[in-house]
């Protein structure tokens, strides 16, 4: 029984350390054009963006997950944008994937980042 408690405490301590580390990491929001792209293309671009940001900031980042696959086919693009803006409000830094300036949602996300002083990488 003691061994079980010991491991439980060790696991709890490990989880506390991970949570504490996350609190100090910058939260990254990725703004990327998605219209006309496959899920594979979108996810590949996201991974590339994460690596670019890590190189630029010189540390690990907490990626805010803004690749939504839980909406039904009846949802409009504005639903996705509304959900994205919720995540943007939590971000410390935003990376704009090349081509953002031609995508409606990305332009709105950019304007919000500018107006609210969120650090940007373009």
C-alpha positions as CSV (number, residue, x, y, z in Angstrom):
1,X,0.0,0.0,0.0
2,X,2.8,2.4,0.8
3,X,4.4,1.8,-2.6
4,X,1.1,2.7,-4.2
5,X,0.9,5.9,-2.2
6,X,4.5,6.7,-3.0
7,X,3.9,6.4,-6.7
8,X,0.7,8.3,-6.4
9,X,2.5,11.2,-4.7
10,X,5.3,11.0,-7.2
11,X,2.9,11.1,-10.1
12,X,1.0,14.0,-8.5
13,X,4.3,15.9,-8.0
14,X,5.2,15.2,-11.7
15,X,1.8,16.5,-12.9
16,X,2.2,19.6,-10.6
17,X,5.6,20.3,-12.2
18,X,4.2,19.9,-15.7
19,X,1.3,22.3,-14.9
20,X,3.7,24.8,-13.3
21,X,5.9,24.6,-16.4
22,X,2.9,25.3,-18.7
23,X,2.1,28.4,-16.6
24,X,5.5,29.9,-17.6
25,X,5.4,28.9,-21.2
26,X,4.2,31.4,-23.8
27,X,0.8,30.5,-25.3
28,X,1.0,30.3,-29.1
29,X,-2.0,31.0,-31.4
30,X,-1.5,30.0,-35.0
31,X,-3.4,32.0,-37.6
32,X,-3.5,30.2,-40.9
33,X,-5.6,30.1,-44.1
34,X,-7.5,26.8,-44.2
35,X,-10.0,27.3,-47.0
36,X,-9.4,24.8,-49.8
37,X,-6.7,22.8,-47.9
38,X,-6.8,19.2,-46.7
39,X,-6.6,18.4,-43.0
40,X,-3.1,17.0,-43.7
41,X,-1.9,20.2,-45.4
42,X,-3.3,22.3,-42.5
43,X,-1.7,20.1,-39.8
44,X,1.7,20.0,-41.7
45,X,1.7,23.8,-41.9
46,X,0.8,24.0,-38.2
47,X,3.8,21.8,-37.3
48,X,6.1,23.9,-39.4
49,X,4.8,27.0,-37.7
50,X,5.3,25.6,-34.3
51,X,9.0,24.8,-35.1
52,X,9.5,28.2,-36.6
53,X,8.2,29.9,-33.5
54,X,10.2,27.7,-31.2
55,X,13.4,28.7,-33.1
56,X,12.4,32.4,-33.0
57,X,11.5,32.6,-29.3
58,X,14.2,30.1,-28.3
59,X,12.0,28.0,-26.0
60,X,9.1,25.7,-25.8
61,X,5.6,27.1,-26.3
62,X,2.2,26.0,-25.3
63,X,0.2,25.6,-28.6
64,X,-3.4,26.7,-28.4
65,X,-5.3,24.1,-30.4
66,X,-7.3,26.0,-33.0
67,X,-7.7,23.2,-35.5
68,X,-11.4,22.5,-35.0
69,X,-12.9,19.3,-36.2
70,X,-15.8,19.2,-33.9
71,X,-18.2,21.4,-35.9
72,X,-20.9,19.9,-38.0
73,X,-21.3,20.6,-41.7
74,X,-24.0,23.1,-41.1
75,X,-21.6,25.6,-39.4
76,X,-20.6,28.7,-41.1
77,X,-17.0,30.1,-41.3
78,X,-18.0,32.7,-38.8
79,X,-18.6,30.0,-36.2
80,X,-14.9,28.9,-36.6
81,X,-13.8,32.5,-36.4
82,X,-15.8,33.1,-33.2
83,X,-14.2,30.1,-31.5
84,X,-10.7,31.2,-32.8
85,X,-11.1,34.6,-31.2
86,X,-11.8,33.0,-27.8
87,X,-8.4,31.3,-28.1
88,X,-6.7,34.4,-29.4
89,X,-7.7,36.2,-26.2
90,X,-5.6,33.6,-24.3
91,X,-2.5,34.0,-26.5
92,X,0.8,35.6,-25.6
93,X,2.1,35.4,-29.2
94,X,0.5,34.9,-32.6
95,X,2.2,33.4,-35.6
96,X,0.7,34.2,-39.0
97,X,1.3,31.5,-41.6
98,X,2.2,33.0,-45.0
99,X,-0.9,33.8,-47.0
100,X,-2.8,35.1,-44.0
101,X,-3.2,38.5,-45.6
102,X,-5.5,36.9,-48.2
103,X,-7.8,35.1,-45.8
104,X,-10.8,36.9,-44.2
105,X,-10.5,35.2,-40.8
106,X,-6.8,35.7,-40.6
107,X,-7.1,39.4,-41.4
108,X,-9.6,39.8,-38.6
109,X,-7.4,37.8,-36.2
110,X,-4.5,40.1,-37.2
111,X,-6.5,43.2,-36.6
112,X,-7.4,41.9,-33.1
113,X,-3.8,41.1,-32.3
114,X,-2.7,44.6,-33.4
115,X,-5.5,46.4,-31.5
116,X,-5.0,44.4,-28.3
117,X,-1.2,44.4,-28.3
118,X,-0.6,40.7,-28.7
119,X,3.0,39.9,-29.8
120,X,3.0,38.9,-33.5
121,X,5.3,37.0,-35.8
122,X,4.4,37.5,-39.5
